[in-house]
Amino acid sequence: MDKQDLRGLLHRLKRRFDRSTPEALYVYGRRAVPAAGFSMNELFEAGISAQEAELLGLRVDAQRMSSLGTNVEALRDFLARR
């Protein structure tokens, strides 16, 4: 196992056991940049209400209207780990 394989393995293990809240992203041009919080649509698709999101420590951006699939997946993974 070389250095790159070990780094990838450690990254996967860290993601699996990490208890921190996920980071919201939005697409700006062709790249994803950090957002102020998750949109209401993303929370709805993941099955979380705004009140539950605040209790879980998730940031909510009520002004954002878009819904990014990676954010929804990150929320679902976060709920599965809890």
MOVENGI-V806119 format. One record per residue. N is the residue number from 1. RES is the residue in one small letter. PHI is phi in whole degrees, -180 to 180 (999 if undefined). PSI is psi in whole degrees, -180 to 180 (* if undefined). Layout:
# MOVENGI-V806119
n->N res->RES phi->PHI psi->PSI
n->N res->RES phi->PHI psi->PSI
This chain:
# MOVENGI-V806119
n->1 res->m phi->999 psi->124
n->2 res->d phi->-91 psi->-178
n->3 res->k phi->-63 psi->-40
n->4 res->q phi->-69 psi->-41
n->5 res->d phi->-63 psi->-42
n->6 res->l phi->-65 psi->-41
n->7 res->r phi->-63 psi->-42
n->8 res->g phi->-65 psi->-40
n->9 res->l phi->-65 psi->-45
n->10 res->l phi->-64 psi->-37
n->11 res->h phi->-65 psi->-42
n->12 res->r phi->-65 psi->-41
n->13 res->l phi->-65 psi->-40
n->14 res->k phi->-63 psi->-43
n->15 res->r phi->-64 psi->-37
n->16 res->r phi->-67 psi->-40
n->17 res->f phi->-103 psi->4
n->18 res->d phi->-73 psi->129
n->19 res->r phi->-102 psi->5
n->20 res->s phi->-76 psi->160
n->21 res->t phi->-74 psi->148
n->22 res->p phi->-71 psi->157
n->23 res->e phi->-97 psi->130
n->24 res->a phi->-80 psi->144
n->25 res->l phi->-127 psi->156
n->26 res->y phi->-141 psi->157
n->27 res->v phi->-90 psi->125
n->28 res->y phi->-122 psi->105
n->29 res->g phi->73 psi->-116
n->30 res->r phi->-110 psi->5
n->31 res->r phi->-125 psi->155
n->32 res->a phi->-94 psi->130
n->33 res->v phi->-124 psi->156
n->34 res->p phi->-62 psi->139
n->35 res->a phi->-105 psi->167
n->36 res->a phi->-70 psi->-26
n->37 res->g phi->179 psi->-179
n->38 res->f phi->-82 psi->144
n->39 res->s phi->-78 psi->163
n->40 res->m phi->-65 psi->-34
n->41 res->n phi->-64 psi->-42
n->42 res->e phi->-64 psi->-42
n->43 res->l phi->-64 psi->-42
n->44 res->f phi->-63 psi->-44
n->45 res->e phi->-65 psi->-31
n->46 res->a phi->-84 psi->-10
n->47 res->g phi->85 psi->32
n->48 res->i phi->-121 psi->137
n->49 res->s phi->-88 psi->167
n->50 res->a phi->-65 psi->-36
n->51 res->q phi->-68 psi->-41
n->52 res->e phi->-64 psi->-38
n->53 res->a phi->-63 psi->-42
n->54 res->e phi->-68 psi->-36
n->55 res->l phi->-67 psi->-33
n->56 res->l phi->-81 psi->-10
n->57 res->g phi->89 psi->16
n->58 res->l phi->-86 psi->140
n->59 res->r phi->-82 psi->140
n->60 res->v phi->-120 psi->131
n->61 res->d phi->-112 psi->99
n->62 res->a phi->-70 psi->-18
n->63 res->q phi->-81 psi->-26
n->64 res->r phi->-71 psi->135
n->65 res->m phi->-107 psi->-18
n->66 res->s phi->-79 psi->163
n->67 res->s phi->-133 psi->120
n->68 res->l phi->-106 psi->130
n->69 res->g phi->-60 psi->-35
n->70 res->t phi->-68 psi->-32
n->71 res->n phi->-68 psi->-41
n->72 res->v phi->-64 psi->-43
n->73 res->e phi->-63 psi->-41
n->74 res->a phi->-63 psi->-39
n->75 res->l phi->-67 psi->-42
n->76 res->r phi->-65 psi->-41
n->77 res->d phi->-64 psi->-40
n->78 res->f phi->-63 psi->-42
n->79 res->l phi->-67 psi->-36
n->80 res->a phi->-68 psi->-33
n->81 res->r phi->-76 psi->-21
n->82 res->r phi->-79 psi->*
